[in-house]
Amino acid sequence: MSADLVVVDYSAGNLRSVETALQHLEVRYRVSSSPEEVAAAQRLIVPGVGEARAAMEQLSATGLDRAIDEFRRAGRPLLGICLGCQIIFDRSAERSTRCLGFLAGTVERFTPEPGRKVPHMGWNRVFRRRPHPLFDGIADGAFFYFVHSYYPQPAKAEVVIGECEYGPRFAAAVARDNLAACQFHPEKSAENGLRLLANFLGWKP
Amino acid sequence: MLAKRIIVCLDVRDGQTTKGVRFRDNRDIGDPVEMARSYYQQGVDELVFYDITASAERRRIFIDVVERVARVIFVPFAVGGGISSVGQMREVLLAGAEKVSVNSQAVRNPRLIADGAERFGSQCVVLGLDAARDPQMPSGYRVFIDGGRLATELDALSWAKEAQRLGAGEIVLNSIDADGSLDGYELTLTRLISENMSIPVVASGGAGHPRHLQEVFEQGRADAALVASMVHFGTYSVGQIKSYLRDRGIPVRLE
């Protein structure tokens, strides 16, 4: 049986907070690790907290990598969150892992410096780089909650829709066609985050 | 710029929030779920809940509180109190917490930090560290466990470094000397630990006025500050604390 909205479960951390946010938004969803259900979804969220290599190995072992790719090629809306934002690029510096390659670019590690701790943990501002429905009704420079040690570095600047600064400026949100992803956790970013999730649920790319 | 986080701490006993002074004389002050909702509306950045009963038979009451909190707030929260196994970590994470705080049990079994970090990621594992001044220790501070009742042989700075090496993602540093005093954080201790860590350090113990947070961010170099009494008893709202800090040039999330 297919569901409109599917949250991909690929054993990459706890999905509970994404679920409670979706429940709060009163939307029906299904958590699934089945490649068939993922490929057949109308809308897909790829969350994830954890480590890139383990995530990619899990996706590949279960066939979910191909299912997500098939879903994406069908042109339906996909949202990657945190690790789910990193693995859509070509490669991650985290144990030099080859990723899904939906967007050209790499994922790099923050270097700790005096006064700048790693992980980048907490609330930081996201500045718009170009308009996108994901940010409808959200102020430019609004705060979102981050927790990560690696950050996306897209090859093409035009995919960056939101940017954040933590030492280097990095892509906090990216989008191209039916694909969108954010490095921060909208499900833990208070009202701005809930708004962004609601925007995704209504997005018609 | 990364905002300095204001974290509200709730001690939970038998399903009720409670507050004591210097780890003693606790009294009940309200329903933790309602308090969490209220702090969320005030713009708190994060919450931490400690199960201060932590007895096996009362565990279920606490887990139920965690589950209900997760449904009403959409900011991160940590849970601690008596957690001694990866299985218990999993239990609170599945109940909806983002982070698990370990303290006494990590001193007794440091592998707990490594096992938790390996299983759930470093970002999930917080070390709670209770320290008190002791000139006999190399850093000047000794680690205490069991709610401040039991002195260990550990030096506070060495233990913080060891916890970071084992995979802790953050340290909540509580000064036993300052706890509940409302006289301000222990700035020397906070700065000592924070400057020697590459992971975030949360200052805890002693906050009574917004200027104490300013001090601990500026002089103590803390990445976040824990507050309890000063907000629980209605003296300040989270928004008032943040406005105070913003007006003094400290980056805070205020929208």
Interface residues (C-beta under 8 A of the other chain):
Chain A: G13 N14 R16 S17 T20 A21 Q23 H24 V49 G50 E51 P112 P114 G115 K117 V118 P119 H120 M121 G122 W123 N124 R125 A139 A142 F143 Y145 V147 H148 E165 Y166 H185 E187 K188 S189 A190 E191 N192 G193 L194
Chain B: M1 L2 A3 K4 R5 Y40 G43 D45 A70 R71 F74 V75 P76 L93 L94 A95 G96 E98 F120 G121 S122 Q123 C124 G169 E170 E195 M197 S198 I199 P200 R221 D223 A224 R253 E255
